[in-house]
């Protein structure tokens, strides 16, 4: 009986999705409506992908408002922009 409970508990943990702003490795990790997108860091003209976050693409800061007040629109190493969480 204990084994069954442990398997069920592990399966439940494995299927939970991540909210906006969470670190991810694939879109399947994220809540519905979110995509696992690259986060970039710029140093002069050099762009480096430094991680991935559950988010949406954006055109400007107001387009990030549905994710929360702490989300702003940032450039990436591609033509897309991504909503990323900032400090409160």
C-alpha positions in Angstrom: 0.0 0.0 0.0 2.8 2.4 0.8 4.5 1.8 -2.6 1.2 2.8 -4.4 0.9 6.0 -2.4 4.6 6.9 -3.2 4.1 6.3 -6.9 0.9 8.3 -7.0 2.6 11.2 -5.1 5.6 11.2 -7.5 3.3 11.1 -10.5 1.3 14.1 -9.2 4.5 16.0 -8.6 5.7 15.3 -12.1 2.6 16.7 -13.8 2.5 20.1 -12.0 3.2 23.0 -14.3 5.2 26.1 -13.6 3.9 29.7 -13.4 5.1 32.7 -15.3 8.7 33.7 -14.3 9.7 30.1 -13.3 12.8 28.5 -14.7 12.0 25.9 -17.3 13.6 23.5 -19.8 10.7 22.9 -22.2 7.3 24.5 -22.9 5.7 21.3 -21.4 7.0 22.5 -18.0 4.9 25.7 -18.1 1.3 26.6 -17.2 -1.2 26.7 -20.1 -0.7 29.7 -22.3 3.0 30.1 -21.4 6.1 29.1 -23.4 9.6 28.2 -22.2 11.5 31.1 -23.7 15.2 32.2 -23.7 16.4 35.0 -21.4 19.2 37.0 -22.8 22.1 39.1 -21.3 23.8 41.7 -23.4 27.4 42.9 -23.1 28.0 45.6 -25.7 26.9 44.0 -29.0 27.3 40.4 -27.7 24.1 38.5 -26.7 24.2 35.4 -24.6 21.3 33.2 -23.6 21.5 32.8 -19.8 18.5 30.7 -19.1 14.9 29.9 -19.9 11.7 31.1 -18.2 8.0 30.3 -18.5 6.6 33.4 -20.2 5.1 35.0 -23.3 6.5 37.0 -26.1 5.8 40.8 -26.0 6.1 44.0 -28.0 6.3 46.4 -25.0 5.9 46.5 -21.2 2.1 46.9 -21.3 1.8 43.6 -23.2 3.4 41.9 -20.1 0.7 43.2 -17.7 -1.4 40.0 -17.8 1.5 38.2 -16.2 1.7 40.6 -13.3 3.1 44.0 -12.3 6.6 42.7 -11.9 6.9 41.7 -15.6 8.6 43.8 -18.2 9.4 43.3 -21.9 13.0 42.5 -22.7 15.0 41.9 -25.9 16.4 38.4 -26.6 19.1 37.1 -28.9 16.5 36.7 -31.6 14.0 39.1 -33.1 11.5 38.1 -30.4 11.1 39.9 -27.1 10.1 38.1 -23.9 8.2 39.1 -20.7 10.6 38.6 -17.8 10.1 39.1 -14.1 11.8 42.1 -12.4 12.5 42.7 -8.8 9.4 44.1 -6.9 
